[in-house]
């Protein structure tokens, strides 16, 4: 098995993490999304629970109700509404799991390099 893999989708990222690659190179839009949502990985369990509940209760149909429901959560968590929507698309569990096991080595627009933390 190679020690490095390049991924572009959340499914590939999950598989790479599960396979415990030493280095994961995240590219394209997923790299930018991960960078914007990284702070969520370091939030407390209570805040994560509130965000998860708000996301689950929010209808993402494009109506005004979606934006209104997330504004309060954004104020509470200190995150932007756009970042919370990205969290919903990637998944809180995956974001937390990735940054628990990996550290960001470098980032440039469209590319994030993650390296497995030494235990």
Backbone atoms as SQL, in Angstrom:
CREATE TABLE atoms (id INTEGER PRIMARY KEY, chain TEXT, resi INTEGER, resn TEXT, atom TEXT, x REAL, y REAL, z REAL);
INSERT INTO atoms VALUES
  (1, 'A', 1, 'UNK', 'N', 0.839, -1.194, 0.000),
  (2, 'A', 1, 'UNK', 'CA', 0.000, 0.000, 0.000),
  (3, 'A', 1, 'UNK', 'C', 0.878, 1.251, 0.000),
  (4, 'A', 2, 'UNK', 'N', 0.511, 2.189, -0.793),
  (5, 'A', 2, 'UNK', 'CA', 1.231, 3.456, -0.865),
  (6, 'A', 2, 'UNK', 'C', 0.977, 4.267, 0.399),
  (7, 'A', 3, 'UNK', 'N', 1.889, 5.149, 0.727),
  (8, 'A', 3, 'UNK', 'CA', 1.734, 5.988, 1.911),
  (9, 'A', 3, 'UNK', 'C', 0.995, 7.280, 1.620),
  (10, 'A', 4, 'UNK', 'N', 0.741, 7.575, 0.333),
  (11, 'A', 4, 'UNK', 'CA', 0.106, 8.829, -0.044),
  (12, 'A', 4, 'UNK', 'C', -1.008, 8.564, -1.052),
  (13, 'A', 5, 'UNK', 'N', -2.077, 9.358, -0.948),
  (14, 'A', 5, 'UNK', 'CA', -3.193, 9.229, -1.877),
  (15, 'A', 5, 'UNK', 'C', -3.763, 10.617, -2.141),
  (16, 'A', 6, 'UNK', 'N', -4.273, 10.810, -3.340),
  (17, 'A', 6, 'UNK', 'CA', -4.932, 12.066, -3.701),
  (18, 'A', 6, 'UNK', 'C', -6.429, 11.800, -3.808),
  (19, 'A', 7, 'UNK', 'N', -7.223, 12.668, -3.167),
  (20, 'A', 7, 'UNK', 'CA', -8.675, 12.509, -3.169),
  (21, 'A', 7, 'UNK', 'C', -9.346, 13.805, -3.607),
  (22, 'A', 8, 'UNK', 'N', -10.541, 13.665, -4.203),
  (23, 'A', 8, 'UNK', 'CA', -11.289, 14.845, -4.640),
  (24, 'A', 8, 'UNK', 'C', -12.734, 14.841, -4.146),
  (25, 'A', 9, 'UNK', 'N', -13.185, 13.712, -3.554),
  (26, 'A', 9, 'UNK', 'CA', -14.560, 13.632, -3.067),
  (27, 'A', 9, 'UNK', 'C', -14.573, 13.243, -1.592),
  (28, 'A', 10, 'UNK', 'N', -15.683, 13.512, -0.935),
  (29, 'A', 10, 'UNK', 'CA', -15.770, 13.162, 0.491),
  (30, 'A', 10, 'UNK', 'C', -15.743, 11.649, 0.676),
  (31, 'A', 11, 'UNK', 'N', -16.265, 10.897, -0.285),
  (32, 'A', 11, 'UNK', 'CA', -16.231, 9.440, -0.203),
  (33, 'A', 11, 'UNK', 'C', -14.786, 8.934, -0.279),
  (34, 'A', 12, 'UNK', 'N', -13.999, 9.518, -1.184),
  (35, 'A', 12, 'UNK', 'CA', -12.588, 9.149, -1.288),
  (36, 'A', 12, 'UNK', 'C', -11.825, 9.541, -0.023),
  (37, 'A', 13, 'UNK', 'N', -12.149, 10.699, 0.536),
  (38, 'A', 13, 'UNK', 'CA', -11.508, 11.153, 1.769),
  (39, 'A', 13, 'UNK', 'C', -11.801, 10.187, 2.908),
  (40, 'A', 14, 'UNK', 'N', -13.047, 9.789, 3.031),
  (41, 'A', 14, 'UNK', 'CA', -13.432, 8.847, 4.085),
  (42, 'A', 14, 'UNK', 'C', -12.684, 7.521, 3.915),
  (43, 'A', 15, 'UNK', 'N', -12.626, 7.022, 2.693),
  (44, 'A', 15, 'UNK', 'CA', -11.921, 5.764, 2.419),
  (45, 'A', 15, 'UNK', 'C', -10.429, 5.873, 2.735),
  (46, 'A', 16, 'UNK', 'N', -9.819, 6.992, 2.364),
  (47, 'A', 16, 'UNK', 'CA', -8.394, 7.202, 2.626),
  (48, 'A', 16, 'UNK', 'C', -8.118, 7.272, 4.126),
  (49, 'A', 17, 'UNK', 'N', -8.997, 7.941, 4.850),
  (50, 'A', 17, 'UNK', 'CA', -8.850, 8.019, 6.307),
  (51, 'A', 17, 'UNK', 'C', -9.020, 6.649, 6.934),
  (52, 'A', 18, 'UNK', 'N', -10.046, 5.922, 6.500),
  (53, 'A', 18, 'UNK', 'CA', -10.293, 4.577, 7.029),
  (54, 'A', 18, 'UNK', 'C', -9.128, 3.631, 6.742),
  (55, 'A', 19, 'UNK', 'N', -8.466, 3.822, 5.590),
  (56, 'A', 19, 'UNK', 'CA', -7.318, 2.993, 5.213),
  (57, 'A', 19, 'UNK', 'C', -6.031, 3.448, 5.910),
  (58, 'A', 20, 'UNK', 'N', -6.100, 4.558, 6.630),
  (59, 'A', 20, 'UNK', 'CA', -4.981, 5.087, 7.427),
  (60, 'A', 20, 'UNK', 'C', -3.741, 5.419, 6.597),
  (61, 'A', 21, 'UNK', 'N', -3.979, 6.057, 5.450),
  (62, 'A', 21, 'UNK', 'CA', -2.848, 6.536, 4.652),
  (63, 'A', 21, 'UNK', 'C', -2.031, 7.518, 5.478),
  (64, 'A', 22, 'UNK', 'N', -0.725, 7.523, 5.276),
  (65, 'A', 22, 'UNK', 'CA', 0.147, 8.457, 5.987),
  (66, 'A', 22, 'UNK', 'C', -0.089, 9.889, 5.536),
  (67, 'A', 23, 'UNK', 'N', -0.346, 10.075, 4.241),
  (68, 'A', 23, 'UNK', 'CA', -0.552, 11.410, 3.689),
  (69, 'A', 23, 'UNK', 'C', -1.747, 11.384, 2.752),
  (70, 'A', 24, 'UNK', 'N', -2.624, 12.362, 2.938),
  (71, 'A', 24, 'UNK', 'CA', -3.780, 12.514, 2.063),
  (72, 'A', 24, 'UNK', 'C', -3.687, 13.892, 1.427),
  (73, 'A', 25, 'UNK', 'N', -3.699, 13.923, 0.104),
  (74, 'A', 25, 'UNK', 'CA', -3.691, 15.180, -0.627),
  (75, 'A', 25, 'UNK', 'C', -5.121, 15.405, -1.117),
  (76, 'A', 26, 'UNK', 'N', -5.756, 16.418, -0.561),
  (77, 'A', 26, 'UNK', 'CA', -7.137, 16.740, -0.912),
  (78, 'A', 26, 'UNK', 'C', -7.087, 17.844, -1.956),
  (79, 'A', 27, 'UNK', 'N', -7.776, 17.631, -3.085),
  (80, 'A', 27, 'UNK', 'CA', -7.707, 18.610, -4.162),
  (81, 'A', 27, 'UNK', 'C', -9.088, 19.143, -4.528),
  (82, 'A', 28, 'UNK', 'N', -9.052, 20.116, -5.408),
  (83, 'A', 28, 'UNK', 'CA', -10.253, 20.735, -5.972),
  (84, 'A', 28, 'UNK', 'C', -11.093, 21.421, -4.890),
  (85, 'A', 29, 'UNK', 'N', -12.392, 21.451, -5.114),
  (86, 'A', 29, 'UNK', 'CA', -13.289, 22.168, -4.220),
  (87, 'A', 29, 'UNK', 'C', -13.308, 21.574, -2.818),
  (88, 'A', 30, 'UNK', 'N', -13.108, 20.262, -2.695),
  (89, 'A', 30, 'UNK', 'CA', -13.107, 19.628, -1.376),
  (90, 'A', 30, 'UNK', 'C', -12.007, 20.202, -0.490),
  (91, 'A', 31, 'UNK', 'N', -10.850, 20.520, -1.051),
  (92, 'A', 31, 'UNK', 'CA', -9.759, 21.112, -0.276),
  (93, 'A', 31, 'UNK', 'C', -10.192, 22.464, 0.295),
  (94, 'A', 32, 'UNK', 'N', -10.831, 23.273, -0.533),
  (95, 'A', 32, 'UNK', 'CA', -11.288, 24.589, -0.084),
  (96, 'A', 32, 'UNK', 'C', -12.384, 24.460, 0.978),
  (97, 'A', 33, 'UNK', 'N', -13.278, 23.488, 0.791),
  (98, 'A', 33, 'UNK', 'CA', -14.345, 23.266, 1.769),
  (99, 'A', 33, 'UNK', 'C', -13.777, 22.807, 3.108),
  (100, 'A', 34, 'UNK', 'N', -12.802, 21.907, 3.067),
  (101, 'A', 34, 'UNK', 'CA', -12.188, 21.431, 4.308),
  (102, 'A', 34, 'UNK', 'C', -11.513, 22.573, 5.056),
  (103, 'A', 35, 'UNK', 'N', -10.837, 23.432, 4.318),
  (104, 'A', 35, 'UNK', 'CA', -10.154, 24.571, 4.949),
  (105, 'A', 35, 'UNK', 'C', -11.165, 25.462, 5.673),
  (106, 'A', 36, 'UNK', 'N', -12.307, 25.718, 5.033),
  (107, 'A', 36, 'UNK', 'CA', -13.326, 26.591, 5.630),
  (108, 'A', 36, 'UNK', 'C', -14.004, 25.942, 6.821),
  (109, 'A', 37, 'UNK', 'N', -14.103, 24.616, 6.833),
  (110, 'A', 37, 'UNK', 'CA', -14.816, 23.937, 7.909),
  (111, 'A', 37, 'UNK', 'C', -13.890, 23.395, 9.000),
  (112, 'A', 38, 'UNK', 'N', -12.594, 23.529, 8.840),
  (113, 'A', 38, 'UNK', 'CA', -11.626, 23.007, 9.810),
  (114, 'A', 38, 'UNK', 'C', -11.925, 23.451, 11.247),
  (115, 'A', 39, 'UNK', 'N', -12.315, 24.711, 11.493),
  (116, 'A', 39, 'UNK', 'CA', -12.559, 25.119, 12.880),
  (117, 'A', 39, 'UNK', 'C', -13.591, 24.261, 13.610),
  (118, 'A', 40, 'UNK', 'N', -14.510, 23.664, 12.879),
  (119, 'A', 40, 'UNK', 'CA', -15.537, 22.861, 13.541),
  (120, 'A', 40, 'UNK', 'C', -14.934, 21.644, 14.234),
  (121, 'A', 41, 'UNK', 'N', -13.831, 21.149, 13.734),
  (122, 'A', 41, 'UNK', 'CA', -13.198, 19.971, 14.309),
  (123, 'A', 41, 'UNK', 'C', -12.701, 20.222, 15.728),
  (124, 'A', 42, 'UNK', 'N', -12.549, 21.472, 16.082),
  (125, 'A', 42, 'UNK', 'CA', -11.988, 21.802, 17.383),
  (126, 'A', 42, 'UNK', 'C', -13.012, 22.433, 18.329),
  (127, 'A', 43, 'UNK', 'N', -14.276, 22.392, 17.946),
  (128, 'A', 43, 'UNK', 'CA', -15.335, 22.925, 18.799),
  (129, 'A', 43, 'UNK', 'C', -15.712, 21.888, 19.849),
  (130, 'A', 44, 'UNK', 'N', -16.322, 22.361, 20.906),
  (131, 'A', 44, 'UNK', 'CA', -16.757, 21.476, 21.968),
  (132, 'A', 44, 'UNK', 'C', -17.938, 20.618, 21.548),
  (133, 'A', 45, 'UNK', 'N', -18.155, 19.554, 22.291),
  (134, 'A', 45, 'UNK', 'CA', -19.226, 18.609, 21.987),
  (135, 'A', 45, 'UNK', 'C', -20.599, 19.272, 22.007),
  (136, 'A', 46, 'UNK', 'N', -20.806, 20.200, 22.916),
  (137, 'A', 46, 'UNK', 'CA', -22.110, 20.868, 23.019),
  (138, 'A', 46, 'UNK', 'C', -22.395, 21.695, 21.759),
  (139, 'A', 47, 'UNK', 'N', -21.418, 22.458, 21.319),
  (140, 'A', 47, 'UNK', 'CA', -21.587, 23.271, 20.116),
  (141, 'A', 47, 'UNK', 'C', -21.785, 22.382, 18.890),
  (142, 'A', 48, 'UNK', 'N', -21.012, 21.304, 18.800),
  (143, 'A', 48, 'UNK', 'CA', -21.174, 20.374, 17.685),
  (144, 'A', 48, 'UNK', 'C', -22.574, 19.775, 17.671),
  (145, 'A', 49, 'UNK', 'N', -23.090, 19.455, 18.845),
  (146, 'A', 49, 'UNK', 'CA', -24.435, 18.903, 18.944),
  (147, 'A', 49, 'UNK', 'C', -25.487, 19.883, 18.471),
  (148, 'A', 50, 'UNK', 'N', -25.320, 21.139, 18.840),
  (149, 'A', 50, 'UNK', 'CA', -26.269, 22.180, 18.424),
  (150, 'A', 50, 'UNK', 'C', -26.220, 22.362, 16.908),
  (151, 'A', 51, 'UNK', 'N', -25.011, 22.397, 16.347),
  (152, 'A', 51, 'UNK', 'CA', -24.872, 22.551, 14.894),
  (153, 'A', 51, 'UNK', 'C', -25.493, 21.355, 14.182),
  (154, 'A', 52, 'UNK', 'N', -25.201, 20.151, 14.663),
  (155, 'A', 52, 'UNK', 'CA', -25.751, 18.942, 14.037),
  (156, 'A', 52, 'UNK', 'C', -27.273, 18.943, 14.076),
  (157, 'A', 53, 'UNK', 'N', -27.846, 19.336, 15.215),
  (158, 'A', 53, 'UNK', 'CA', -29.302, 19.381, 15.344),
  (159, 'A', 53, 'UNK', 'C', -29.903, 20.426, 14.406),
  (160, 'A', 54, 'UNK', 'N', -29.260, 21.577, 14.313),
  (161, 'A', 54, 'UNK', 'CA', -29.765, 22.639, 13.440),
  (162, 'A', 54, 'UNK', 'C', -29.710, 22.220, 11.978),
  (163, 'A', 55, 'UNK', 'N', -28.626, 21.557, 11.601),
  (164, 'A', 55, 'UNK', 'CA', -28.494, 21.091, 10.219),
  (165, 'A', 55, 'UNK', 'C', -29.575, 20.056, 9.919),
  (166, 'A', 56, 'UNK', 'N', -29.784, 19.139, 10.854),
  (167, 'A', 56, 'UNK', 'CA', -30.785, 18.087, 10.651),
  (168, 'A', 56, 'UNK', 'C', -32.191, 18.665, 10.528),
  (169, 'A', 57, 'UNK', 'N', -32.457, 19.761, 11.234),
  (170, 'A', 57, 'UNK', 'CA', -33.795, 20.355, 11.243),
  (171, 'A', 57, 'UNK', 'C', -34.011, 21.374, 10.127),
  (172, 'A', 58, 'UNK', 'N', -32.962, 21.693, 9.377),
  (173, 'A', 58, 'UNK', 'CA', -33.058, 22.736, 8.362),
  (174, 'A', 58, 'UNK', 'C', -33.410, 22.144, 7.003),
  (175, 'A', 59, 'UNK', 'N', -34.493, 22.618, 6.403),
  (176, 'A', 59, 'UNK', 'CA', -34.828, 22.145, 5.057),
  (177, 'A', 59, 'UNK', 'C', -33.965, 22.869, 4.020),
  (178, 'A', 60, 'UNK', 'N', -33.129, 22.125, 3.318),
  (179, 'A', 60, 'UNK', 'CA', -32.255, 22.733, 2.320),
  (180, 'A', 60, 'UNK', 'C', -32.947, 22.747, 0.962),
  (181, 'A', 61, 'UNK', 'N', -34.040, 23.495, 0.922),
  (182, 'A', 61, 'UNK', 'CA', -34.813, 23.591, -0.316),
  (183, 'A', 61, 'UNK', 'C', -34.556, 24.901, -1.025),
  (184, 'A', 62, 'UNK', 'N', -33.696, 25.720, -0.447),
  (185, 'A', 62, 'UNK', 'CA', -33.369, 26.986, -1.083),
  (186, 'A', 62, 'UNK', 'C', -34.265, 28.125, -0.641),
  (187, 'A', 63, 'UNK', 'N', -35.197, 27.837, 0.237),
  (188, 'A', 63, 'UNK', 'CA', -36.100, 28.888, 0.712),
  (189, 'A', 63, 'UNK', 'C', -35.461, 29.725, 1.799),
  (190, 'A', 64, 'UNK', 'N', -36.172, 30.752, 2.215),
  (191, 'A', 64, 'UNK', 'CA', -35.677, 31.642, 3.254),
  (192, 'A', 64, 'UNK', 'C', -35.569, 30.951, 4.605),
  (193, 'A', 65, 'UNK', 'N', -36.372, 29.920, 4.838),
  (194, 'A', 65, 'UNK', 'CA', -36.349, 29.250, 6.138),
  (195, 'A', 65, 'UNK', 'C', -34.991, 28.620, 6.418),
  (196, 'A', 66, 'UNK', 'N', -34.306, 28.137, 5.403),
  (197, 'A', 66, 'UNK', 'CA', -32.995, 27.534, 5.603),
  (198, 'A', 66, 'UNK', 'C', -32.014, 28.568, 6.142),
  (199, 'A', 67, 'UNK', 'N', -31.971, 29.714, 5.523),
  (200, 'A', 67, 'UNK', 'CA', -31.056, 30.757, 5.969),
  (201, 'A', 67, 'UNK', 'C', -31.400, 31.272, 7.349),
  (202, 'A', 68, 'UNK', 'N', -32.684, 31.448, 7.622),
  (203, 'A', 68, 'UNK', 'CA', -33.115, 31.958, 8.917),
  (204, 'A', 68, 'UNK', 'C', -32.762, 30.994, 10.033),
  (205, 'A', 69, 'UNK', 'N', -32.915, 29.702, 9.793),
  (206, 'A', 69, 'UNK', 'CA', -32.623, 28.708, 10.826),
  (207, 'A', 69, 'UNK', 'C', -31.150, 28.626, 11.157),
  (208, 'A', 70, 'UNK', 'N', -30.295, 28.870, 10.192),
  (209, 'A', 70, 'UNK', 'CA', -28.862, 28.736, 10.424),
  (210, 'A', 70, 'UNK', 'C', -28.206, 30.000, 10.961),
  (211, 'A', 71, 'UNK', 'N', -28.882, 31.128, 10.832),
  (212, 'A', 71, 'UNK', 'CA', -28.303, 32.385, 11.316),
  (213, 'A', 71, 'UNK', 'C', -28.069, 32.318, 12.822),
  (214, 'A', 72, 'UNK', 'N', -29.039, 31.804, 13.563),
  (215, 'A', 72, 'UNK', 'CA', -28.887, 31.685, 15.014),
  (216, 'A', 72, 'UNK', 'C', -27.753, 30.754, 15.393),
  (217, 'A', 73, 'UNK', 'N', -27.634, 29.645, 14.703),
  (218, 'A', 73, 'UNK', 'CA', -26.559, 28.697, 14.967),
  (219, 'A', 73, 'UNK', 'C', -25.219, 29.331, 14.627),
  (220, 'A', 74, 'UNK', 'N', -25.172, 30.081, 13.552),
  (221, 'A', 74, 'UNK', 'CA', -23.931, 30.756, 13.164),
  (222, 'A', 74, 'UNK', 'C', -23.498, 31.740, 14.238),
  (223, 'A', 75, 'UNK', 'N', -24.450, 32.480, 14.774),
  (224, 'A', 75, 'UNK', 'CA', -24.127, 33.449, 15.831),
  (225, 'A', 75, 'UNK', 'C', -23.623, 32.731, 17.073),
  (226, 'A', 76, 'UNK', 'N', -24.255, 31.624, 17.407),
  (227, 'A', 76, 'UNK', 'CA', -23.881, 30.868, 18.598),
  (228, 'A', 76, 'UNK', 'C', -22.502, 30.238, 18.466),
  (229, 'A', 77, 'UNK', 'N', -22.213, 29.699, 17.282),
  (230, 'A', 77, 'UNK', 'CA', -20.963, 28.968, 17.090),
  (231, 'A', 77, 'UNK', 'C', -19.802, 29.845, 16.640),
  (232, 'A', 78, 'UNK', 'N', -20.106, 31.035, 16.136),
  (233, 'A', 78, 'UNK', 'CA', -19.059, 31.900, 15.617),
  (234, 'A', 78, 'UNK', 'C', -18.663, 31.558, 14.188),
  (235, 'A', 79, 'UNK', 'N', -19.378, 30.652, 13.571),
  (236, 'A', 79, 'UNK', 'CA', -19.098, 30.266, 12.184),
  (237, 'A', 79, 'UNK', 'C', -20.026, 31.025, 11.249),
  (238, 'A', 80, 'UNK', 'N', -19.603, 31.159, 10.012),
  (239, 'A', 80, 'UNK', 'CA', -20.450, 31.780, 8.997),
  (240, 'A', 80, 'UNK', 'C', -21.491, 30.769, 8.531),
  (241, 'A', 81, 'UNK', 'N', -22.646, 31.267, 8.098),
  (242, 'A', 81, 'UNK', 'CA', -23.705, 30.400, 7.591),
  (243, 'A', 81, 'UNK', 'C', -23.177, 29.553, 6.440),
  (244, 'A', 82, 'UNK', 'N', -22.394, 30.134, 5.555),
  (245, 'A', 82, 'UNK', 'CA', -21.848, 29.387, 4.415),
  (246, 'A', 82, 'UNK', 'C', -21.002, 28.209, 4.889),
  (247, 'A', 83, 'UNK', 'N', -20.219, 28.403, 5.946),
  (248, 'A', 83, 'UNK', 'CA', -19.388, 27.317, 6.479),
  (249, 'A', 83, 'UNK', 'C', -20.254, 26.215, 7.070),
  (250, 'A', 84, 'UNK', 'N', -21.339, 26.593, 7.727),
  (251, 'A', 84, 'UNK', 'CA', -22.242, 25.593, 8.302),
  (252, 'A', 84, 'UNK', 'C', -22.901, 24.775, 7.195),
  (253, 'A', 85, 'UNK', 'N', -23.255, 25.421, 6.106),
  (254, 'A', 85, 'UNK', 'CA', -23.830, 24.690, 4.970),
  (255, 'A', 85, 'UNK', 'C', -22.787, 23.721, 4.393),
  (256, 'A', 86, 'UNK', 'N', -21.519, 24.141, 4.326),
  (257, 'A', 86, 'UNK', 'CA', -20.458, 23.246, 3.865),
  (258, 'A', 86, 'UNK', 'C', -20.308, 22.053, 4.805),
  (259, 'A', 87, 'UNK', 'N', -20.413, 22.322, 6.106),
  (260, 'A', 87, 'UNK', 'CA', -20.340, 21.248, 7.098),
  (261, 'A', 87, 'UNK', 'C', -21.425, 20.217, 6.808),
  (262, 'A', 88, 'UNK', 'N', -22.613, 20.704, 6.475),
  (263, 'A', 88, 'UNK', 'CA', -23.721, 19.796, 6.170),
  (264, 'A', 88, 'UNK', 'C', -23.407, 18.935, 4.954),
  (265, 'A', 89, 'UNK', 'N', -22.742, 19.508, 3.960),
  (266, 'A', 89, 'UNK', 'CA', -22.460, 18.738, 2.748),
  (267, 'A', 89, 'UNK', 'C', -21.328, 17.730, 2.950),
  (268, 'A', 90, 'UNK', 'N', -20.344, 18.055, 3.774),
  (269, 'A', 90, 'UNK', 'CA', -19.230, 17.139, 4.012),
  (270, 'A', 90, 'UNK', 'C', -19.574, 16.151, 5.127),
  (271, 'A', 91, 'UNK', 'N', -20.174, 16.658, 6.193),
  (272, 'A', 91, 'UNK', 'CA', -20.531, 15.823, 7.331),
  (273, 'A', 91, 'UNK', 'C', -19.653, 16.124, 8.530),
  (274, 'A', 92, 'UNK', 'N', -20.291, 16.447, 9.654),
  (275, 'A', 92, 'UNK', 'CA', -19.564, 16.774, 10.884),
  (276, 'A', 92, 'UNK', 'C', -18.659, 15.623, 11.300),
  (277, 'A', 93, 'UNK', 'N', -19.170, 14.415, 11.256),
  (278, 'A', 93, 'UNK', 'CA', -18.401, 13.254, 11.704),
  (279, 'A', 93, 'UNK', 'C', -17.109, 13.099, 10.921),
  (280, 'A', 94, 'UNK', 'N', -17.183, 13.252, 9.609),
  (281, 'A', 94, 'UNK', 'CA', -15.987, 13.110, 8.780),
  (282, 'A', 94, 'UNK', 'C', -14.988, 14.226, 9.055),
  (283, 'A', 95, 'UNK', 'N', -15.460, 15.453, 9.178),
  (284, 'A', 95, 'UNK', 'CA', -14.563, 16.589, 9.439),
  (285, 'A', 95, 'UNK', 'C', -13.808, 16.386, 10.751),
  (286, 'A', 96, 'UNK', 'N', -14.551, 16.054, 11.803),
  (287, 'A', 96, 'UNK', 'CA', -13.928, 15.845, 13.120),
  (288, 'A', 96, 'UNK', 'C', -12.945, 14.674, 13.055),
  (289, 'A', 97, 'UNK', 'N', -13.343, 13.579, 12.420),
  (290, 'A', 97, 'UNK', 'CA', -12.481, 12.396, 12.338),
  (291, 'A', 97, 'UNK', 'C', -11.189, 12.688, 11.583),
  (292, 'A', 98, 'UNK', 'N', -11.289, 13.408, 10.478),
  (293, 'A', 98, 'UNK', 'CA', -10.101, 13.716, 9.679),
  (294, 'A', 98, 'UNK', 'C', -9.114, 14.556, 10.485),
  (295, 'A', 99, 'UNK', 'N', -9.599, 15.620, 11.117),
  (296, 'A', 99, 'UNK', 'CA', -8.672, 16.501, 11.835),
  (297, 'A', 99, 'UNK', 'C', -8.255, 15.942, 13.196),
  (298, 'A', 100, 'UNK', 'N', -8.932, 14.903, 13.664),
  (299, 'A', 100, 'UNK', 'CA', -8.493, 14.212, 14.880),
  (300, 'A', 100, 'UNK', 'C', -7.272, 13.347, 14.557),
  (301, 'A', 101, 'UNK', 'N', -7.284, 12.732, 13.381),
  (302, 'A', 101, 'UNK', 'CA', -6.217, 11.811, 12.995),
  (303, 'A', 101, 'UNK', 'C', -5.113, 12.437, 12.146),
  (304, 'A', 102, 'UNK', 'N', -5.410, 13.580, 11.511),
  (305, 'A', 102, 'UNK', 'CA', -4.460, 14.185, 10.577),
  (306, 'A', 102, 'UNK', 'C', -4.221, 15.653, 10.914),
  (307, 'A', 103, 'UNK', 'N', -3.018, 16.119, 10.596),
  (308, 'A', 103, 'UNK', 'CA', -2.714, 17.540, 10.734),
  (309, 'A', 103, 'UNK', 'C', -2.514, 18.142, 9.352),
  (310, 'A', 104, 'UNK', 'N', -2.897, 19.394, 9.234),
  (311, 'A', 104, 'UNK', 'CA', -2.727, 20.103, 7.967),
  (312, 'A', 104, 'UNK', 'C', -1.261, 20.493, 7.825),
  (313, 'A', 105, 'UNK', 'N', -0.640, 20.028, 6.761),
  (314, 'A', 105, 'UNK', 'CA', 0.765, 20.332, 6.501),
  (315, 'A', 105, 'UNK', 'C', 0.894, 21.570, 5.626),
  (316, 'A', 106, 'UNK', 'N', 0.037, 21.650, 4.608),
  (317, 'A', 106, 'UNK', 'CA', 0.064, 22.824, 3.741),
  (318, 'A', 106, 'UNK', 'C', -1.303, 23.010, 3.098),
  (319, 'A', 107, 'UNK', 'N', -1.530, 24.236, 2.665),
  (320, 'A', 107, 'UNK', 'CA', -2.765, 24.559, 1.961),
  (321, 'A', 107, 'UNK', 'C', -2.488, 25.661, 0.958),
  (322, 'A', 108, 'UNK', 'N', -2.999, 25.462, -0.236),
  (323, 'A', 108, 'UNK', 'CA', -3.083, 26.520, -1.241),
  (324, 'A', 108, 'UNK', 'C', -4.409, 26.295, -1.936),
  (325, 'A', 109, 'UNK', 'N', -4.920, 27.299, -2.582),
  (326, 'A', 109, 'UNK', 'CA', -6.240, 27.195, -3.194),
  (327, 'A', 109, 'UNK', 'C', -6.349, 25.919, -4.024),
  (328, 'A', 110, 'UNK', 'N', -7.273, 25.057, -3.626),
  (329, 'A', 110, 'UNK', 'CA', -7.500, 23.830, -4.370),
  (330, 'A', 110, 'UNK', 'C', -6.631, 22.651, -3.975),
  (331, 'A', 111, 'UNK', 'N', -5.811, 22.797, -2.922),
  (332, 'A', 111, 'UNK', 'CA', -4.987, 21.672, -2.481),
  (333, 'A', 111, 'UNK', 'C', -4.635, 21.780, -1.001),
  (334, 'A', 112, 'UNK', 'N', -4.973, 20.739, -0.254),
  (335, 'A', 112, 'UNK', 'CA', -4.623, 20.652, 1.156),
  (336, 'A', 112, 'UNK', 'C', -3.898, 19.329, 1.361),
  (337, 'A', 113, 'UNK', 'N', -2.744, 19.404, 2.031),
  (338, 'A', 113, 'UNK', 'CA', -1.981, 18.195, 2.335),
  (339, 'A', 113, 'UNK', 'C', -2.157, 17.895, 3.821),
  (340, 'A', 114, 'UNK', 'N', -2.620, 16.682, 4.083),
  (341, 'A', 114, 'UNK', 'CA', -2.825, 16.214, 5.448),
  (342, 'A', 114, 'UNK', 'C', -1.852, 15.086, 5.739),
  (343, 'A', 115, 'UNK', 'N', -1.261, 15.089, 6.923),
  (344, 'A', 115, 'UNK', 'CA', -0.351, 14.018, 7.324),
  (345, 'A', 115, 'UNK', 'C', -0.847, 13.405, 8.619),
  (346, 'A', 116, 'UNK', 'N', -0.821, 12.088, 8.667),
  (347, 'A', 116, 'UNK', 'CA', -1.301, 11.361, 9.837),
  (348, 'A', 116, 'UNK', 'C', -0.491, 11.761, 11.069),
  (349, 'A', 117, 'UNK', 'N', -1.198, 12.053, 12.171),
  (350, 'A', 117, 'UNK', 'CA', -0.528, 12.430, 13.410),
  (351, 'A', 117, 'UNK', 'C', 0.190, 11.227, 13.993),
  (352, 'A', 118, 'UNK', 'N', 1.329, 11.504, 14.579),
  (353, 'A', 118, 'UNK', 'CA', 2.097, 10.447, 15.253),
  (354, 'A', 118, 'UNK', 'C', 1.484, 10.218, 16.616),
  (355, 'A', 119, 'UNK', 'N', 1.224, 8.968, 16.923),
  (356, 'A', 119, 'UNK', 'CA', 0.591, 8.647, 18.230),
  (357, 'A', 119, 'UNK', 'C', 1.626, 8.279, 19.243);
